[in-house]
Amino acid sequence: MIDRRDNFMLVTGARESLTKKNQGLVLRDSSHLMTIQDRTTPAAGIVEVVSVWDNFAVIRVIIGKSSLAKSGNPAGLKIAFPRKTKNNPE
């Protein structure tokens, strides 16, 4: 995550993950992580992609607004989006 204002966040990431209406989990205490290896990291909230351009997106917090507000500086928080698979193309 790059920045946050109210219930919206500016993020950057892989283009295939940043598709409109895609939902993801904001991972608690993840700003120090370089990569996400362990999928057991607790979630701080659920977000949905609102708009996309290149490899940037604006996402809206759906669940966990108060938890994210307590997280302080949002820079570097990781958001896990579902991976596209052969059985789940969307």
MOPAC internal coordinates of N, CA, C and O (Angstrom, degrees):
PM7 1SCF
backbone

  N    0.0000 0     0.00 0     0.00 0    0    0    0
  C    1.4349 1     0.00 0     0.00 0    1    0    0
  C    1.5244 1   108.11 1     0.00 0    2    1    0
  O    1.2310 1   120.92 1   -41.38 1    3    2    1
  N    1.3231 1   115.85 1   138.62 1    3    2    1
  C    1.4494 1   121.13 1  -179.21 1    5    3    2
  C    1.5260 1   111.19 1   -96.22 1    6    5    3
  O    1.2310 1   120.53 1   133.43 1    7    6    5
  N    1.3355 1   116.59 1   -46.57 1    7    6    5
  C    1.4614 1   120.24 1  -177.74 1    9    7    6
  C    1.5188 1   109.46 1  -156.03 1   10    9    7
  O    1.2310 1   121.22 1   -14.47 1   11   10    9
  N    1.3474 1   115.28 1   165.53 1   11   10    9
  C    1.4702 1   120.12 1  -179.60 1   13   11   10
  C    1.5200 1   109.01 1  -141.36 1   14   13   11
  O    1.2310 1   120.80 1   -38.38 1   15   14   13
  N    1.3305 1   116.07 1   141.62 1   15   14   13
  C    1.4594 1   121.97 1   173.55 1   17   15   14
  C    1.5191 1   107.12 1  -143.26 1   18   17   15
  O    1.2310 1   121.17 1   -58.29 1   19   18   17
  N    1.3255 1   115.37 1   121.71 1   19   18   17
  C    1.4595 1   122.12 1  -177.35 1   21   19   18
  C    1.5290 1   109.25 1    55.03 1   22   21   19
  O    1.2310 1   119.89 1    58.47 1   23   22   21
  N    1.3320 1   117.81 1  -121.53 1   23   22   21
  C    1.4670 1   121.91 1  -178.11 1   25   23   22
  C    1.5290 1   112.55 1   -98.36 1   26   25   23
  O    1.2310 1   120.07 1  -166.83 1   27   26   25
  N    1.3235 1   117.47 1    13.17 1   27   26   25
  C    1.4615 1   121.44 1  -176.59 1   29   27   26
  C    1.5265 1   110.66 1  -117.96 1   30   29   27
  O    1.2310 1   121.07 1   -30.84 1   31   30   29
  N    1.3478 1   115.56 1   149.16 1   31   30   29
  C    1.4600 1   121.67 1   178.58 1   33   31   30
  C    1.5254 1   109.09 1  -132.82 1   34   33   31
  O    1.2310 1   121.35 1   -34.07 1   35   34   33
  N    1.3283 1   115.03 1   145.93 1   35   34   33
  C    1.4560 1   121.54 1   172.03 1   37   35   34
  C    1.5184 1   106.53 1  -100.54 1   38   37   35
  O    1.2310 1   120.81 1   -53.80 1   39   38   37
  N    1.3199 1   116.06 1   126.20 1   39   38   37
  C    1.4635 1   120.64 1  -177.32 1   41   39   38
  C    1.5196 1   110.04 1  -131.27 1   42   41   39
  O    1.2310 1   121.31 1   -17.25 1   43   42   41
  N    1.3085 1   115.09 1   162.75 1   43   42   41
  C    1.4557 1   121.82 1   172.89 1   45   43   42
  C    1.5240 1   107.59 1  -131.42 1   46   45   43
  O    1.2310 1   120.83 1   -28.21 1   47   46   45
  N    1.3128 1   116.01 1   151.79 1   47   46   45
  C    1.4580 1   119.67 1  -179.15 1   49   47   46
  C    1.5094 1   111.25 1   175.44 1   50   49   47
  O    1.2310 1   121.33 1    12.89 1   51   50   49
  N    1.3100 1   115.06 1  -167.11 1   51   50   49
  C    1.4694 1   121.50 1  -179.37 1   53   51   50
  C    1.5299 1   109.83 1   -68.24 1   54   53   51
  O    1.2310 1   120.64 1   -47.14 1   55   54   53
  N    1.3122 1   116.39 1   132.86 1   55   54   53
  C    1.4752 1   121.49 1  -177.11 1   57   55   54
  C    1.5206 1   112.88 1   -56.08 1   58   57   55
  O    1.2310 1   120.27 1   142.80 1   59   58   57
  N    1.3307 1   117.08 1   -37.20 1   59   58   57
  C    1.4654 1   119.35 1  -177.16 1   61   59   58
  C    1.5260 1   112.34 1   -67.27 1   62   61   59
  O    1.2310 1   119.70 1   156.53 1   63   62   61
  N    1.3215 1   118.18 1   -23.47 1   63   62   61
  C    1.4695 1   121.60 1   177.64 1   65   63   62
  C    1.5196 1   111.62 1   -83.90 1   66   65   63
  O    1.2310 1   120.81 1   152.14 1   67   66   65
  N    1.3211 1   116.06 1   -27.86 1   67   66   65
  C    1.4577 1   120.87 1  -174.28 1   69   67   66
  C    1.5186 1   111.48 1   -93.38 1   70   69   67
  O    1.2310 1   120.88 1  -112.59 1   71   70   69
  N    1.3067 1   115.93 1    67.41 1   71   70   69
  C    1.4555 1   120.56 1   176.80 1   73   71   70
  C    1.5234 1   108.75 1  -107.24 1   74   73   71
  O    1.2310 1   120.90 1   -35.63 1   75   74   73
  N    1.3190 1   115.89 1   144.37 1   75   74   73
  C    1.4612 1   121.05 1  -176.07 1   77   75   74
  C    1.5209 1   110.91 1   -55.23 1   78   77   75
  O    1.2310 1   120.66 1   -43.36 1   79   78   77
  N    1.3157 1   116.34 1   136.64 1   79   78   77
  C    1.4626 1   127.45 1   179.65 1   81   79   78
  C    1.5278 1   113.91 1    74.04 1   82   81   79
  O    1.2310 1   119.77 1   179.93 1   83   82   81
  N    1.3407 1   118.04 1    -0.07 1   83   82   81
  C    1.4578 1   120.72 1   175.20 1   85   83   82
  C    1.5278 1   108.05 1   -67.04 1   86   85   83
  O    1.2310 1   119.88 1   -39.29 1   87   86   85
  N    1.3248 1   117.83 1   140.71 1   87   86   85
  C    1.4538 1   121.78 1   179.65 1   89   87   86
  C    1.5184 1   110.43 1  -111.88 1   90   89   87
  O    1.2310 1   120.88 1   -30.85 1   91   90   89
  N    1.3437 1   115.92 1   149.15 1   91   90   89
  C    1.4590 1   120.82 1  -179.54 1   93   91   90
  C    1.5138 1   111.71 1  -145.95 1   94   93   91
  O    1.2310 1   121.28 1    -7.92 1   95   94   93
  N    1.3279 1   115.16 1   172.08 1   95   94   93
  C    1.4608 1   122.62 1   179.33 1   97   95   94
  C    1.5220 1   109.82 1  -106.85 1   98   97   95
  O    1.2310 1   120.83 1   -48.94 1   99   98   97
  N    1.3279 1   116.02 1   131.06 1   99   98   97
  C    1.4602 1   120.86 1   172.16 1  101   99   98
  C    1.5141 1   106.32 1   -83.68 1  102  101   99
  O    1.2310 1   120.30 1   -55.52 1  103  102  101
  N    1.3211 1   117.03 1   124.48 1  103  102  101
  C    1.4572 1   121.71 1  -175.84 1  105  103  102
  C    1.5291 1   110.98 1   -90.61 1  106  105  103
  O    1.2310 1   120.77 1   -56.20 1  107  106  105
  N    1.3133 1   116.14 1   123.80 1  107  106  105
  C    1.4652 1   123.21 1  -177.78 1  109  107  106
  C    1.5290 1   110.75 1   -64.32 1  110  109  107
  O    1.2310 1   120.80 1   -39.55 1  111  110  109
  N    1.3365 1   116.07 1   140.45 1  111  110  109
  C    1.4720 1   122.60 1   176.48 1  113  111  110
  C    1.5267 1   112.50 1    51.19 1  114  113  111
  O    1.2310 1   120.59 1  -133.52 1  115  114  113
  N    1.3337 1   116.47 1    46.48 1  115  114  113
  C    1.4660 1   119.72 1  -176.43 1  117  115  114
  C    1.5213 1   113.40 1  -111.08 1  118  117  115
  O    1.2310 1   119.51 1  -178.49 1  119  118  117
  N    1.3314 1   118.54 1     1.51 1  119  118  117
  C    1.4683 1   119.75 1  -175.86 1  121  119  118
  C    1.5294 1   113.03 1   -64.76 1  122  121  119
  O    1.2310 1   119.86 1   155.18 1  123  122  121
  N    1.3213 1   117.87 1   -24.82 1  123  122  121
  C    1.4716 1   120.85 1   179.28 1  125  123  122
  C    1.5287 1   112.63 1   -83.40 1  126  125  123
  O    1.2310 1   119.49 1   168.30 1  127  126  125
  N    1.3141 1   118.59 1   -11.70 1  127  126  125
  C    1.4639 1   121.60 1  -177.61 1  129  127  126
  C    1.5230 1   110.84 1   -79.30 1  130  129  127
  O    1.2310 1   120.37 1   -43.56 1  131  130  129
  N    1.3144 1   116.90 1   136.44 1  131  130  129
  C    1.4592 1   120.83 1   174.90 1  133  131  130
  C    1.5250 1   110.08 1   -81.68 1  134  133  131
  O    1.2310 1   120.63 1   139.32 1  135  134  133
  N    1.3198 1   116.40 1   -40.68 1  135  134  133
  C    1.4584 1   122.36 1   176.72 1  137  135  134
  C    1.5211 1   108.76 1  -136.72 1  138  137  135
  O    1.2310 1   121.00 1   -16.43 1  139  138  137
  N    1.3062 1   115.68 1   163.57 1  139  138  137
  C    1.4623 1   120.80 1   178.45 1  141  139  138
  C    1.5189 1   107.67 1  -103.90 1  142  141  139
  O    1.2310 1   120.57 1   -78.37 1  143  142  141
  N    1.3097 1   116.51 1   101.63 1  143  142  141
  C    1.4602 1   121.43 1   179.69 1  145  143  142
  C    1.5218 1   110.94 1   -95.64 1  146  145  143
  O    1.2310 1   120.83 1   142.21 1  147  146  145
  N    1.3141 1   116.01 1   -37.79 1  147  146  145
  C    1.4605 1   122.16 1  -173.99 1  149  147  146
  C    1.5193 1   109.67 1  -102.79 1  150  149  147
  O    1.2310 1   120.03 1   -63.92 1  151  150  149
  N    1.3141 1   117.56 1   116.08 1  151  150  149
  C    1.4579 1   121.83 1  -178.39 1  153  151  150
  C    1.5300 1   112.76 1   -81.12 1  154  153  151
  O    1.2310 1   119.69 1  -170.66 1  155  154  153
  N    1.3374 1   118.20 1     9.34 1  155  154  153
  C    1.4573 1   120.19 1   179.70 1  157  155  154
  C    1.5321 1   111.82 1   -93.98 1  158  157  155
  O    1.2310 1   119.77 1  -176.34 1  159  158  157
  N    1.3306 1   118.05 1     3.66 1  159  158  157
  C    1.4534 1   121.28 1   177.54 1  161  159  158
  C    1.5263 1   108.74 1   -60.42 1  162  161  159
  O    1.2310 1   119.66 1   -49.55 1  163  162  161
  N    1.3402 1   118.26 1   130.45 1  163  162  161
  C    1.4675 1   120.05 1  -177.09 1  165  163  162
  C    1.5242 1   112.27 1   -65.86 1  166  165  163
  O    1.2310 1   120.95 1   -34.54 1  167  166  165
  N    1.3116 1   115.79 1   145.46 1  167  166  165
  C    1.4602 1   121.94 1  -179.60 1  169  167  166
  C    1.5234 1   110.60 1   -86.19 1  170  169  167
  O    1.2310 1   121.13 1   -37.48 1  171  170  169
  N    1.3333 1   115.45 1   142.52 1  171  170  169
  C    1.4594 1   121.49 1   176.90 1  173  171  170
  C    1.5134 1   110.63 1  -102.73 1  174  173  171
  O    1.2310 1   120.03 1   166.52 1  175  174  173
  N    1.3335 1   117.56 1   -13.48 1  175  174  173
  C    1.4553 1   119.92 1  -178.73 1  177  175  174
  C    1.5094 1   112.23 1   177.99 1  178  177  175
  O    1.2310 1   121.54 1    -7.70 1  179  178  177
  N    1.3231 1   114.66 1   172.30 1  179  178  177
  C    1.4637 1   122.56 1   176.74 1  181  179  178
  C    1.5182 1   107.20 1  -119.93 1  182  181  179
  O    1.2310 1   121.00 1   -43.61 1  183  182  181
  N    1.3409 1   115.69 1   136.39 1  183  182  181
  C    1.4572 1   121.86 1  -177.71 1  185  183  182
  C    1.5291 1   110.63 1  -127.96 1  186  185  183
  O    1.2310 1   121.51 1   -17.61 1  187  186  185
  N    1.3327 1   114.71 1   162.39 1  187  186  185
  C    1.4639 1   120.98 1   176.96 1  189  187  186
  C    1.5203 1   109.05 1  -134.05 1  190  189  187
  O    1.2310 1   120.32 1   -42.87 1  191  190  189
  N    1.3348 1   117.00 1   137.13 1  191  190  189
  C    1.4599 1   122.45 1   179.10 1  193  191  190
  C    1.5225 1   108.89 1   -71.95 1  194  193  191
  O    1.2310 1   120.90 1   -52.47 1  195  194  193
  N    1.3464 1   115.88 1   127.53 1  195  194  193
  C    1.4626 1   122.06 1  -178.67 1  197  195  194
  C    1.5268 1   111.29 1  -100.76 1  198  197  195
  O    1.2310 1   120.30 1   133.72 1  199  198  197
  N    1.3351 1   117.04 1   -46.28 1  199  198  197
  C    1.4584 1   120.66 1   178.11 1  201  199  198
  C    1.5224 1   109.48 1  -146.41 1  202  201  199
  O    1.2310 1   121.20 1   -25.62 1  203  202  201
  N    1.3400 1   115.31 1   154.38 1  203  202  201
  C    1.4630 1   121.22 1  -174.26 1  205  203  202
  C    1.5224 1   109.74 1  -138.14 1  206  205  203
  O    1.2310 1   120.81 1   -39.31 1  207  206  205
  N    1.3314 1   116.05 1   140.69 1  207  206  205
  C    1.4600 1   121.43 1   167.72 1  209  207  206
  C    1.5164 1   107.18 1  -148.45 1  210  209  207
  O    1.2310 1   121.63 1   -49.66 1  211  210  209
  N    1.3315 1   114.49 1   130.34 1  211  210  209
  C    1.4662 1   121.98 1  -174.24 1  213  211  210
  C    1.5312 1   109.79 1    49.72 1  214  213  211
  O    1.2310 1   119.88 1    55.02 1  215  214  213
  N    1.3298 1   117.83 1  -124.98 1  215  214  213
  C    1.4626 1   118.97 1   179.31 1  217  215  214
  C    1.5370 1   111.44 1  -106.90 1  218  217  215
  O    1.2310 1   120.85 1  -150.62 1  219  218  217
  N    1.3344 1   115.99 1    29.38 1  219  218  217
  C    1.4636 1   123.06 1   174.90 1  221  219  218
  C    1.5228 1   109.25 1  -117.80 1  222  221  219
  O    1.2310 1   120.81 1   -27.88 1  223  222  221
  N    1.3268 1   116.06 1   152.12 1  223  222  221
  C    1.4596 1   120.23 1   178.07 1  225  223  222
  C    1.5207 1   110.27 1  -150.61 1  226  225  223
  O    1.2310 1   121.54 1   -27.13 1  227  226  225
  N    1.3199 1   114.67 1   152.87 1  227  226  225
  C    1.4603 1   121.39 1   169.41 1  229  227  226
  C    1.5180 1   105.62 1  -103.15 1  230  229  227
  O    1.2310 1   120.82 1   -52.22 1  231  230  229
  N    1.3213 1   116.04 1   127.78 1  231  230  229
  C    1.4621 1   120.39 1   179.10 1  233  231  230
  C    1.5217 1   109.38 1  -121.65 1  234  233  231
  O    1.2310 1   121.17 1   -27.56 1  235  234  233
  N    1.3193 1   115.37 1   152.44 1  235  234  233
  C    1.4625 1   122.61 1  -178.85 1  237  235  234
  C    1.5167 1   108.86 1  -111.25 1  238  237  235
  O    1.2310 1   120.85 1   -44.68 1  239  238  237
  N    1.3242 1   115.97 1   135.32 1  239  238  237
  C    1.4614 1   120.75 1   177.15 1  241  239  238
  C    1.5251 1   108.48 1   -76.61 1  242  241  239
  O    1.2310 1   120.48 1   -56.08 1  243  242  241
  N    1.3319 1   116.68 1   123.92 1  243  242  241
  C    1.4652 1   122.22 1   179.12 1  245  243  242
  C    1.5216 1   109.84 1   -95.93 1  246  245  243
  O    1.2310 1   120.54 1   132.42 1  247  246  245
  N    1.3292 1   116.58 1   -47.58 1  247  246  245
  C    1.4663 1   122.63 1  -178.98 1  249  247  246
  C    1.5265 1   107.97 1  -132.04 1  250  249  247
  O    1.2310 1   120.33 1   -42.91 1  251  250  249
  N    1.3276 1   116.98 1   137.09 1  251  250  249
  C    1.4578 1   121.45 1   174.88 1  253  251  250
  C    1.5057 1   114.47 1   102.27 1  254  253  251
  O    1.2310 1   120.06 1  -157.08 1  255  254  253
  N    1.3308 1   117.49 1    22.92 1  255  254  253
  C    1.4634 1   120.03 1  -178.53 1  257  255  254
  C    1.5234 1   112.17 1   -57.84 1  258  257  255
  O    1.2310 1   120.10 1   136.05 1  259  258  257
  N    1.3269 1   117.42 1   -43.95 1  259  258  257
  C    1.4705 1   119.77 1  -177.81 1  261  259  258
  C    1.5255 1   110.66 1   -69.89 1  262  261  259
  O    1.2310 1   119.86 1   143.54 1  263  262  261
  N    1.3173 1   117.87 1   -36.46 1  263  262  261
  C    1.4634 1   121.66 1   178.98 1  265  263  262
  C    1.5235 1   110.70 1   -64.62 1  266  265  263
  O    1.2310 1   120.37 1   138.88 1  267  266  265
  N    1.3355 1   116.90 1   -41.12 1  267  266  265
  C    1.4616 1   120.82 1   179.52 1  269  267  266
  C    1.5177 1   111.38 1   -71.71 1  270  269  267
  O    1.2310 1   120.06 1   146.94 1  271  270  269
  N    1.3222 1   117.48 1   -33.06 1  271  270  269
  C    1.4647 1   120.79 1   178.51 1  273  271  270
  C    1.5240 1   110.71 1   -63.26 1  274  273  271
  O    1.2310 1   120.13 1   147.07 1  275  274  273
  N    1.3308 1   117.36 1   -32.93 1  275  274  273
  C    1.4654 1   121.99 1  -179.94 1  277  275  274
  C    1.5226 1   112.47 1   -79.11 1  278  277  275
  O    1.2310 1   120.18 1   168.89 1  279  278  277
  N    1.3333 1   117.26 1   -11.11 1  279  278  277
  C    1.4619 1   120.48 1  -174.28 1  281  279  278
  C    1.5243 1   113.21 1   -75.52 1  282  281  279
  O    1.2310 1   119.96 1   174.34 1  283  282  281
  N    1.3304 1   117.69 1    -5.66 1  283  282  281
  C    1.4627 1   119.84 1   177.95 1  285  283  282
  C    1.5118 1   111.76 1    74.38 1  286  285  283
  O    1.2310 1   120.32 1    51.02 1  287  286  285
  N    1.3228 1   116.99 1  -128.98 1  287  286  285
  C    1.4544 1   121.81 1  -178.01 1  289  287  286
  C    1.5228 1   110.34 1   -69.98 1  290  289  287
  O    1.2310 1   119.97 1   -61.15 1  291  290  289
  N    1.3418 1   117.67 1   118.85 1  291  290  289
  C    1.4591 1   120.35 1  -177.18 1  293  291  290
  C    1.5184 1   114.25 1   -78.38 1  294  293  291
  O    1.2310 1   119.83 1   165.49 1  295  294  293
  N    1.3231 1   117.92 1   -14.51 1  295  294  293
  C    1.4596 1   120.20 1  -175.09 1  297  295  294
  C    1.5212 1   110.70 1   -57.28 1  298  297  295
  O    1.2310 1   120.87 1   -53.05 1  299  298  297
  N    1.3131 1   115.93 1   126.95 1  299  298  297
  C    1.4543 1   121.33 1   176.56 1  301  299  298
  C    1.5100 1   116.00 1    92.77 1  302  301  299
  O    1.2310 1   119.30 1   168.75 1  303  302  301
  N    1.3373 1   118.95 1   -11.25 1  303  302  301
  C    1.4708 1   119.38 1   176.01 1  305  303  302
  C    1.5206 1   108.98 1   -58.25 1  306  305  303
  O    1.2310 1   120.28 1   -38.17 1  307  306  305
  N    1.3150 1   117.06 1   141.83 1  307  306  305
  C    1.4616 1   121.89 1  -178.62 1  309  307  306
  C    1.5197 1   110.71 1   -98.05 1  310  309  307
  O    1.2310 1   121.36 1   -35.22 1  311  310  309
  N    1.3267 1   115.00 1   144.78 1  311  310  309
  C    1.4580 1   122.21 1   176.84 1  313  311  310
  C    1.5210 1   106.99 1  -123.75 1  314  313  311
  O    1.2310 1   120.83 1   -54.73 1  315  314  313
  N    1.3210 1   116.02 1   125.27 1  315  314  313
  C    1.4637 1   121.19 1  -179.10 1  317  315  314
  C    1.5234 1   109.10 1   -98.53 1  318  317  315
  O    1.2310 1   120.88 1   -61.05 1  319  318  317
  N    1.3251 1   115.92 1   118.95 1  319  318  317
  C    1.4613 1   122.24 1   175.48 1  321  319  318
  C    1.5182 1   108.30 1  -103.15 1  322  321  319
  O    1.2310 1   120.03 1   -31.00 1  323  322  321
  N    1.3332 1   117.56 1   149.00 1  323  322  321
  C    1.4674 1   119.34 1   178.94 1  325  323  322
  C    1.5261 1   110.57 1   -62.42 1  326  325  323
  O    1.2310 1   121.20 1   -36.82 1  327  326  325
  N    1.3102 1   115.31 1   143.18 1  327  326  325
  C    1.4600 1   120.34 1   177.40 1  329  327  326
  C    1.5158 1   109.42 1   -83.50 1  330  329  327
  O    1.2310 1   121.57 1   -35.11 1  331  330  329
  N    1.3310 1   114.60 1   144.89 1  331  330  329
  C    1.4583 1   119.25 1   175.28 1  333  331  330
  C    1.5202 1   108.33 1   -77.91 1  334  333  331
  O    1.2310 1   121.13 1   -46.92 1  335  334  333
  N    1.3214 1   115.45 1   133.08 1  335  334  333
  C    1.4537 1   120.58 1   176.71 1  337  335  334
  C    1.5178 1   109.04 1  -126.20 1  338  337  335
  O    1.2310 1   120.76 1    -5.13 1  339  338  337
  N    1.3184 1   116.15 1   174.87 1  339  338  337
  C    1.4536 1   120.38 1   179.37 1  341  339  338
  C    1.5376 1   110.49 1   -62.35 1  342  341  339
  O    1.2310 1   120.17 1   141.26 1  343  342  341
  N    1.3333 1   117.28 1   -38.74 1  343  342  341
  C    1.4584 1   121.07 1  -179.49 1  345  343  342
  C    1.5258 1   113.14 1   -83.13 1  346  345  343
  O    1.2310 1   119.87 1   163.14 1  347  346  345
  N    1.3417 1   117.85 1   -16.86 1  347  346  345
  C    1.4508 1   122.85 1  -178.29 1  349  347  346
  C    1.5274 1   108.56 1  -131.87 1  350  349  347
  O    1.2310 1   119.32 1  -102.43 1  351  350  349
  N    1.3587 1   118.90 1    77.57 1  351  350  349
  C    1.4410 1   121.19 1  -174.20 1  353  351  350
  C    1.5251 1   113.84 1   -71.54 1  354  353  351
  O    1.2310 1   118.92 1   164.68 1  355  354  353
  N    1.3106 1   119.66 1   -15.32 1  355  354  353
  C    1.4587 1   122.38 1  -176.30 1  357  355  354
  C    1.4937 1   111.93 1  -103.19 1  358  357  355
  O    1.2310 1   120.10 1   180.00 1  359  358  357

